[in-house]
Amino acid sequence: MLKPQLKRVLEELGGRAQGVEIDIDAEPDIAQQAGVTGTPTVQLFFRKELQQQFRGVKQRSEFRAAIEQLLASPVG
C-alpha cells in the first residue's frame, strides 16, 4: 500500500528526489543503524542528514509536502 504512494510522489517530483527501499528482514544491520524498529517506516534525508521520519502509512499528500519543504530549503 505504501510503495505505490511513494513511487507516485517521486514520479510527480520529476527526479528532484530519490527513493531507496531497504528490506529490514534481509538487512537487519542497516535497520538497526537507522533506528528502524517497525514497518512501514519512511525516513527523509536531506544533505545526508535525517530530517524527518514517518511510522505507519500516511497520506501521499503528507509525504509530498514534507519532501517539497525540504527541496525548498535554502542552500547552506
Buried (B, 14 or more C-beta within 10 A) or exposed (E): EBEEBBEEBBEEBEEEBEEEEEEBEEEEEEBEEBEBEEEBBBBBBBEEEEBBEBEEEBEBEEBBEBBBEBEEEEEE
